[in-house]
Amino acid sequence: MKAVITVTGKDSVGIIASVAEKCSSAGANIVDISQSVLQEYFAMIMLVDVTNISCPFAEFVDTMTALGKKNGLVITTMHEDIFNAMHRI
C-alpha cells in the first residue's frame, strides 16, 4: 500500500529532512522522490510505502498536514487508490 505526498511552499533548509524524518518515525518507507526549487519556491512529490506504518493512515495524514502547518508548507498525503481513481479516465 502506497501514498503520494506533495509538499509546496517557500524554500528553506531542511524541508526534505523533516518530511523524511516524519515518514521514518511512522514506519513509512520513501520509494521515490522528486523535488524542485523554482526561484524561492519549493515543490516535492514523494511515493511512500505505508504498508508498515505504526499508526492508522488517517493519523499519518494528520501528522504530515500538521508538519506542513508548523513549517509554513502545504503537505498533502493521499492514498494511492484515491490518487489513481482521480486520474483515471
Secondary structure as GFF3:
##gff-version 3
##sequence-region A 1 89
A	DSSP	beta_strand	2	10	.	.	.	ID=ss1
A	DSSP	alpha_helix	15	26	.	.	.	ID=ss2
A	DSSP	beta_strand	29	38	.	.	.	ID=ss3
A	DSSP	beta_strand	41	49	.	.	.	ID=ss4
A	DSSP	alpha_helix	57	70	.	.	.	ID=ss5
A	DSSP	beta_strand	73	79	.	.	.	ID=ss6
A	DSSP	alpha_helix	80	86	.	.	.	ID=ss7
###
